[in-house]
Amino acid sequence: MLPNKRLLAIFVLALAFAARGSAQNAPGAPGAMPTWTAGSKEAVGTATATESHVWFTLEGGILTEVYYPRLDTANLRTLEFAVSDGKTTWAESKDLLHSLERVNGDALLYRQTSSEAAGKFKIEKTYVSDPQRDAVLIEVTFTAPAGYELYVLADPALKNSGYGDTDSRRTGCW
């Protein structure tokens, strides 16, 4: 078994961000043409409480959209992880094996597992919508040998657009 096990809890807040112009453009701006993820979703989730206005979808081992404040307004295109040992980098959607299970038959609670083909490391993510807030909660367990690092790759789509995705607010990982 893998000797180094770390647990992370990530809160992805689905907020109505106002897309603003940036004082500085990134190198190579304006960047690639925005696209949407595949329509072949494996799971959809939301809270049963009316206080939460967030929906999310899962496909190919990753979180593939977060919708807020309505089901027709995406604010996050994808959220996935990358792993590096300092020599090689693996992108979760492209380089890892995936599985998906529904954790509870009474709720839209899902667990995605992504693993390297030879078993070097594993990422387990459990998703649920917070019933009291506009948030998708993700519990992440990363199991890997010492020297492997986990990185978050987020691709926003503020106000249902892949253009002008800039904002001064910060999100956090705990």
Residue pairs with C-beta under 8 A, 6 or more apart in sequence:
1 143
2 119
2 120
2 121
2 122
2 143
2 144
2 145
3 145
3 146
4 143
4 144
4 145
4 146
4 148
5 141
5 142
5 143
6 141
6 142
6 143
6 144
6 150
7 139
7 140
7 141
7 142
8 139
8 140
8 141
8 142
8 150
8 173
8 174
9 137
9 138
9 139
9 140
9 174
10 137
10 138
10 139
10 140
10 152
10 173
10 174
11 135
11 136
11 137
11 138
11 171
11 172
11 174
12 63
12 66
12 76
12 79
12 135
12 136
12 137
12 138
12 171
13 133
13 134
13 135
13 171
14 53
14 54
14 66
14 67
14 68
14 75
14 76
14 134
14 135
14 136
15 68
15 75
15 134
15 169
16 68
16 69
16 75
16 159
17 75
17 156
17 158
17 159
17 167
17 169
18 158
18 159
18 167
19 158
19 159
19 161
19 163
19 164
19 165
19 166
19 167
20 164
20 166
20 167
20 168
21 164
21 166
22 166
30 163
33 162
34 77
34 157
34 161
34 162
34 163
35 162
36 65
36 74
36 77
36 157
37 57
37 59
37 64
37 65
37 77
37 78
38 59
38 60
38 64
40 59
41 57
41 58
41 59
41 64
42 58
42 59
42 60
42 100
43 57
43 58
43 59
43 100
43 102
43 108
43 110
44 55
44 56
44 57
44 58
44 108
45 55
45 56
45 57
45 58
45 108
45 109
45 110
45 127
45 128
45 129
45 136
46 52
46 54
46 55
46 56
46 108
46 129
47 54
47 128
47 129
47 130
47 131
48 107
48 131
49 131
49 132
51 131
51 132
51 133
52 129
52 130
52 131
52 132
52 133
52 134
52 135
53 68
53 69
53 70
53 134
54 66
54 67
54 68
54 129
54 130
54 134
54 135
54 136
55 65
55 66
55 67
55 68
55 71
55 129
56 63
56 65
56 66
56 67
56 127
56 129
56 136
57 63
57 64
57 65
58 64
58 100
58 110
58 112
58 127
60 93
60 98
61 80
61 92
61 93
61 96
61 98
61 100
61 112
61 114
62 78
62 79
62 80
62 92
62 93
62 112
63 76
63 78
63 79
63 80
63 125
63 127
63 136
63 138
64 77
64 78
65 74
65 76
65 77
65 78
65 157
66 74
66 75
66 76
66 79
66 136
67 73
67 74
67 75
68 75
68 134
69 134
72 160
73 159
73 160
74 157
74 160
75 156
75 157
75 158
75 159
75 160
76 154
76 155
76 156
76 157
77 155
77 156
77 157
77 162
78 93
78 153
78 154
78 155
79 138
79 152
79 153
79 154
79 155
80 91
80 92
80 93
80 152
80 153
81 92
81 114
81 123
81 140
81 142
81 150
81 151
81 152
81 153
82 89
82 90
82 91
82 92
82 150
82 151
82 153
83 89
83 90
83 92
83 116
83 121
83 123
83 142
83 144
83 148
83 149
83 150
83 151
84 90
84 148
84 149
84 151
85 120
85 147
85 148
85 149
86 147
86 149
90 96
90 116
91 153
92 114
92 123
92 153
95 116
96 114
96 115
96 116
96 117
96 123
97 114
97 115
97 116
97 117
98 112
98 113
98 114
99 112
99 113
100 110
100 111
100 112
100 113
101 110
101 111
101 113
102 108
102 109
102 110
103 109
103 110
103 111
103 126
107 128
108 128
108 129
109 126
109 127
109 128
110 126
110 127
111 124
111 125
111 126
111 127
112 124
112 125
112 127
113 122
113 123
113 124
113 125
114 122
114 123
114 125
115 121
115 122
115 123
116 122
120 144
120 145
120 148
121 142
121 143
121 144
121 145
121 148
122 141
122 142
122 143
122 144
123 140
123 141
123 142
123 143
123 150
124 140
124 141
124 143
125 138
125 139
125 140
125 141
126 138
126 139
127 136
127 137
127 138
128 136
128 137
129 135
129 136
129 137
130 136
130 137
140 150
142 150
144 150
152 173
155 162
156 162
156 165
157 165
158 164
158 165
158 167
